[in-house]
Amino acid sequence: MKAEPIASGAGVGESPDPRIEARADTHLMRSLLVGIFVLMIVYALYFGRAFFMPVILAFLLALTLTPIVRFLRKHGVPDVVSASFLVLLSVCFVAIAGYLLSGPVIDLINNSSSIGLQLTERLDQLRRPFERIMEISHQLEGLMATSQDAGVQRVALAPSGILSQAADNLLSAATSITIVFVLSLFLLASGTMFYEKIIQSFASLSEKKRALRVVYDVEREISYYLLTVSVINAGLGTVTGLGLWALGMPNPLVWGAAAALLNFLPYVGPLITITLITIIALISFDTIPYALLAPAFVLLCVIIEGQFVTPMAVGRRLEINAVAIFIAIAFWSWLWGFIGALMAVPLLVVIKVFCDHFDGLSHVGNFLAAQHMAVIEEDDTTDTGPAKG
């Protein structure tokens, strides 16, 4: 009895479809190209930070001030006039703040060693259980100092080298600040020019309307978020400074400005502020319980701002999950230092809002969203789904 031939395409040893292999190769090649492109962007941002940093700061500043320009435009004020006034006001604010804060900040930096000694003496009554560890630490410090004095050569920069390096850094900072304010002025004064360019880039009327709607929504949401968060942080800094002044804290203006600036770093910034205020309070007040009132007040302000004020003003839809925030802060601080860390969350919000407006990038926006937002979206999808018979 002869075996029946196996039907074509149904055998175990059937060769794979060439079209499937071609699609798999194409997908792999596309993934590799995307990875290479991302690495090239990171490489360019790292080595071109002297150019990209002020440019991105200018765009963020322009987006922050755009709602004010739009409001004044509705009341008959030309964009050029409102933009010039707002940028000039920003320059004056930065200059006055820098002048008022420079003296106390320089004093804190110069007195950092004495602050450390005073803090050590102040906490002497709290470190009795660790006296043995401290003795070992002092012995190790003595050994290290002896070895340094005996055989380690200390390298010092010549005064001329220090002066030239300081001059270069000052010139670079002045150039970056000038680029930020001048470019933000041009962006604010341009009005609807970018919208007109976007409309001209598409052929059909439906595509023009869709592109204009997406760009306008993204710009409106981001500008509203940045302006609202900036106002909230300024209010937090004002309340913090006044409260610390009432408690008798030295340099309350510095700590109010630090609270406002560092609050752009969620979780990390307030922790740094509370730690610094705790250190200064411990060496400034006579009793430890009274010294702890200052950081406790700052902690109360941060909790009220983070749990009530910002969610009510900004809304839950623009909240970012904590993991994405920490990754963004770590990445941008590695890339551009402290300025990059301050821009991390605003840039993350920009990316999330942009991804939410495009179906192909919606999964990225969903990943960046807070956990409760993802649950709400899933519940809405379930409730609005087709009813089963």
Contacts in CASP RR format, 6 or more apart in sequence:
PFRMAT RR
TARGET T0000
AUTHOR 0000-0000-0000
METHOD contacts of the structure
MODEL  1
MKAEPIASGAGVGESPDPRIEARADTHLMRSLLVGIFVLMIVYALYFGRA
FFMPVILAFLLALTLTPIVRFLRKHGVPDVVSASFLVLLSVCFVAIAGYL
LSGPVIDLINNSSSIGLQLTERLDQLRRPFERIMEISHQLEGLMATSQDA
GVQRVALAPSGILSQAADNLLSAATSITIVFVLSLFLLASGTMFYEKIIQ
SFASLSEKKRALRVVYDVEREISYYLLTVSVINAGLGTVTGLGLWALGMP
NPLVWGAAAALLNFLPYVGPLITITLITIIALISFDTIPYALLAPAFVLL
CVIIEGQFVTPMAVGRRLEINAVAIFIAIAFWSWLWGFIGALMAVPLLVV
IKVFCDHFDGLSHVGNFLAAQHMAVIEEDDTTDTGPAKG
42 335 0 8 1.000
44 52 0 8 1.000
45 52 0 8 1.000
45 335 0 8 1.000
45 336 0 8 1.000
46 335 0 8 1.000
49 335 0 8 1.000
49 336 0 8 1.000
50 172 0 8 1.000
50 176 0 8 1.000
53 176 0 8 1.000
53 336 0 8 1.000
53 339 0 8 1.000
53 340 0 8 1.000
54 175 0 8 1.000
54 176 0 8 1.000
54 177 0 8 1.000
54 179 0 8 1.000
54 180 0 8 1.000
54 183 0 8 1.000
55 179 0 8 1.000
55 183 0 8 1.000
56 343 0 8 1.000
56 347 0 8 1.000
57 176 0 8 1.000
57 180 0 8 1.000
57 339 0 8 1.000
57 343 0 8 1.000
58 179 0 8 1.000
58 180 0 8 1.000
58 181 0 8 1.000
58 182 0 8 1.000
58 183 0 8 1.000
58 184 0 8 1.000
58 187 0 8 1.000
59 183 0 8 1.000
59 184 0 8 1.000
59 187 0 8 1.000
60 226 0 8 1.000
60 343 0 8 1.000
60 346 0 8 1.000
60 347 0 8 1.000
61 90 0 8 1.000
61 180 0 8 1.000
61 181 0 8 1.000
61 184 0 8 1.000
62 183 0 8 1.000
62 184 0 8 1.000
62 187 0 8 1.000
62 188 0 8 1.000
63 219 0 8 1.000
63 222 0 8 1.000
63 223 0 8 1.000
63 226 0 8 1.000
64 223 0 8 1.000
64 226 0 8 1.000
64 227 0 8 1.000
64 230 0 8 1.000
65 83 0 8 1.000
65 86 0 8 1.000
65 87 0 8 1.000
65 90 0 8 1.000
65 184 0 8 1.000
65 188 0 8 1.000
65 227 0 8 1.000
66 188 0 8 1.000
66 219 0 8 1.000
66 223 0 8 1.000
66 227 0 8 1.000
67 223 0 8 1.000
67 224 0 8 1.000
67 227 0 8 1.000
68 82 0 8 1.000
68 86 0 8 1.000
68 227 0 8 1.000
69 79 0 8 1.000
69 82 0 8 1.000
69 83 0 8 1.000
69 86 0 8 1.000
69 188 0 8 1.000
69 191 0 8 1.000
72 82 0 8 1.000
73 79 0 8 1.000
73 82 0 8 1.000
79 188 0 8 1.000
79 189 0 8 1.000
79 190 0 8 1.000
79 191 0 8 1.000
80 189 0 8 1.000
82 188 0 8 1.000
83 185 0 8 1.000
83 188 0 8 1.000
83 189 0 8 1.000
84 185 0 8 1.000
84 189 0 8 1.000
86 188 0 8 1.000
87 181 0 8 1.000
87 184 0 8 1.000
87 185 0 8 1.000
87 188 0 8 1.000
90 181 0 8 1.000
90 184 0 8 1.000
91 181 0 8 1.000
94 177 0 8 1.000
97 257 0 8 1.000
100 253 0 8 1.000
101 253 0 8 1.000
101 254 0 8 1.000
101 257 0 8 1.000
104 251 0 8 1.000
104 253 0 8 1.000
104 254 0 8 1.000
105 254 0 8 1.000
108 115 0 8 1.000
108 251 0 8 1.000
108 254 0 8 1.000
115 279 0 8 1.000
115 280 0 8 1.000
115 283 0 8 1.000
116 279 0 8 1.000
116 283 0 8 1.000
118 283 0 8 1.000
119 279 0 8 1.000
119 282 0 8 1.000
119 283 0 8 1.000
122 282 0 8 1.000
122 283 0 8 1.000
122 288 0 8 1.000
123 282 0 8 1.000
126 288 0 8 1.000
127 134 0 8 1.000
148 154 0 8 1.000
157 165 0 8 1.000
194 215 0 8 1.000
195 212 0 8 1.000
195 215 0 8 1.000
195 216 0 8 1.000
198 208 0 8 1.000
198 211 0 8 1.000
198 212 0 8 1.000
198 215 0 8 1.000
199 208 0 8 1.000
199 211 0 8 1.000
199 212 0 8 1.000
201 211 0 8 1.000
202 208 0 8 1.000
202 211 0 8 1.000
214 357 0 8 1.000
214 358 0 8 1.000
217 357 0 8 1.000
218 353 0 8 1.000
218 354 0 8 1.000
218 357 0 8 1.000
221 318 0 8 1.000
221 353 0 8 1.000
222 349 0 8 1.000
222 350 0 8 1.000
222 353 0 8 1.000
225 314 0 8 1.000
225 318 0 8 1.000
225 346 0 8 1.000
225 349 0 8 1.000
225 353 0 8 1.000
226 346 0 8 1.000
226 349 0 8 1.000
228 313 0 8 1.000
228 314 0 8 1.000
229 264 0 8 1.000
229 310 0 8 1.000
229 314 0 8 1.000
229 346 0 8 1.000
232 305 0 8 1.000
232 309 0 8 1.000
232 310 0 8 1.000
232 313 0 8 1.000
233 260 0 8 1.000
233 261 0 8 1.000
233 263 0 8 1.000
233 264 0 8 1.000
234 260 0 8 1.000
235 260 0 8 1.000
236 259 0 8 1.000
236 260 0 8 1.000
236 263 0 8 1.000
236 301 0 8 1.000
236 302 0 8 1.000
236 305 0 8 1.000
237 256 0 8 1.000
237 257 0 8 1.000
237 259 0 8 1.000
237 260 0 8 1.000
237 263 0 8 1.000
238 256 0 8 1.000
238 260 0 8 1.000
239 301 0 8 1.000
240 255 0 8 1.000
240 256 0 8 1.000
240 259 0 8 1.000
240 260 0 8 1.000
240 273 0 8 1.000
240 297 0 8 1.000
240 298 0 8 1.000
240 301 0 8 1.000
241 252 0 8 1.000
241 253 0 8 1.000
241 255 0 8 1.000
241 256 0 8 1.000
241 259 0 8 1.000
242 252 0 8 1.000
243 249 0 8 1.000
243 252 0 8 1.000
243 297 0 8 1.000
244 252 0 8 1.000
244 255 0 8 1.000
244 256 0 8 1.000
244 277 0 8 1.000
244 294 0 8 1.000
244 297 0 8 1.000
244 298 0 8 1.000
245 252 0 8 1.000
247 293 0 8 1.000
247 294 0 8 1.000
247 297 0 8 1.000
249 255 0 8 1.000
249 277 0 8 1.000
249 280 0 8 1.000
249 281 0 8 1.000
249 284 0 8 1.000
249 294 0 8 1.000
250 280 0 8 1.000
250 284 0 8 1.000
251 280 0 8 1.000
255 273 0 8 1.000
255 276 0 8 1.000
255 277 0 8 1.000
255 280 0 8 1.000
255 298 0 8 1.000
258 273 0 8 1.000
258 276 0 8 1.000
259 270 0 8 1.000
259 273 0 8 1.000
259 298 0 8 1.000
259 301 0 8 1.000
261 342 0 8 1.000
262 268 0 8 1.000
262 269 0 8 1.000
262 270 0 8 1.000
262 272 0 8 1.000
262 273 0 8 1.000
263 269 0 8 1.000
263 270 0 8 1.000
263 273 0 8 1.000
263 302 0 8 1.000
263 305 0 8 1.000
264 342 0 8 1.000
264 345 0 8 1.000
264 346 0 8 1.000
265 272 0 8 1.000
265 329 0 8 1.000
265 341 0 8 1.000
265 342 0 8 1.000
265 344 0 8 1.000
265 345 0 8 1.000
266 322 0 8 1.000
266 325 0 8 1.000
266 345 0 8 1.000
267 322 0 8 1.000
267 325 0 8 1.000
267 326 0 8 1.000
268 326 0 8 1.000
268 329 0 8 1.000
268 341 0 8 1.000
270 298 0 8 1.000
270 299 0 8 1.000
270 302 0 8 1.000
273 298 0 8 1.000
273 302 0 8 1.000
274 295 0 8 1.000
274 298 0 8 1.000
274 299 0 8 1.000
274 302 0 8 1.000
277 294 0 8 1.000
277 295 0 8 1.000
277 298 0 8 1.000
278 291 0 8 1.000
278 292 0 8 1.000
278 294 0 8 1.000
278 295 0 8 1.000
280 294 0 8 1.000
281 291 0 8 1.000
281 292 0 8 1.000
281 293 0 8 1.000
281 294 0 8 1.000
281 295 0 8 1.000
282 288 0 8 1.000
282 291 0 8 1.000
284 291 0 8 1.000
285 291 0 8 1.000
311 319 0 8 1.000
316 370 0 8 1.000
316 372 0 8 1.000
316 373 0 8 1.000
317 373 0 8 1.000
318 349 0 8 1.000
318 352 0 8 1.000
318 353 0 8 1.000
319 369 0 8 1.000
319 370 0 8 1.000
319 373 0 8 1.000
320 345 0 8 1.000
320 348 0 8 1.000
320 349 0 8 1.000
320 352 0 8 1.000
320 368 0 8 1.000
320 369 0 8 1.000
320 370 0 8 1.000
321 367 0 8 1.000
321 368 0 8 1.000
321 369 0 8 1.000
321 370 0 8 1.000
321 371 0 8 1.000
324 348 0 8 1.000
324 367 0 8 1.000
324 368 0 8 1.000
325 344 0 8 1.000
325 345 0 8 1.000
325 348 0 8 1.000
328 344 0 8 1.000
328 345 0 8 1.000
328 347 0 8 1.000
328 348 0 8 1.000
329 341 0 8 1.000
329 344 0 8 1.000
329 345 0 8 1.000
331 344 0 8 1.000
332 340 0 8 1.000
332 341 0 8 1.000
332 343 0 8 1.000
332 344 0 8 1.000
332 347 0 8 1.000
333 340 0 8 1.000
333 341 0 8 1.000
333 344 0 8 1.000
336 343 0 8 1.000
348 368 0 8 1.000
351 364 0 8 1.000
351 365 0 8 1.000
351 368 0 8 1.000
352 364 0 8 1.000
352 365 0 8 1.000
352 368 0 8 1.000
352 369 0 8 1.000
354 361 0 8 1.000
355 361 0 8 1.000
355 362 0 8 1.000
355 364 0 8 1.000
355 365 0 8 1.000
355 368 0 8 1.000
356 362 0 8 1.000
356 365 0 8 1.000
366 374 0 8 1.000
366 377 0 8 1.000
369 377 0 8 1.000
END
